[in-house]
Amino acid sequence: MDGQVIPTPPLPGELAQRPTAAKDVPSFREIISGMLDNPRFRYGEPSKAQTRTALRYLCDALGDPKPHELTRAEISSFLDLLAQKPARVSAKERVMPLADLVALYSERDVERANPRTLEKHCRTLGSRWAQA
């Protein structure tokens, strides 16, 4: 060795040209939506509705992340934003993006989301992810 730098040999042809896994991975929303549409899983309509709501809130807060992009820090920021959501909103406000809804009510003294509601959203997404 005597201080000589030995160059790393090139990868074999087929390994060097293999696409990276990160490009081929579907987003979290695509995975879960595919599961909800798959009759093999036999989700009831209430479970599908709850999952779609939780998934919409997650994607409103974090964009459309791929599974490897979800970190504890991002989930914590999602939960912090979700905790600021008002407990009761009008039908028109229910379809607003989560950040816009929180901003609309930021200066108002209203009841915020119940911790059990936050837990329900997390449990729903966690259950679907465990099944995936």
Salt bridges, closest charged atoms under 4 A:
ASP37 OD1 - ARG52 NH2 3.57
GLU45 OE2 - LYS48 NZ 3.67
ASP60 OD2 - ARG56 NH1 3.57
ASP64 OD1 - ARG29 NE 3.96
GLU111 OE1 - ARG88 NH1 2.62
GLU119 OE2 - ARG123 NH1 2.97
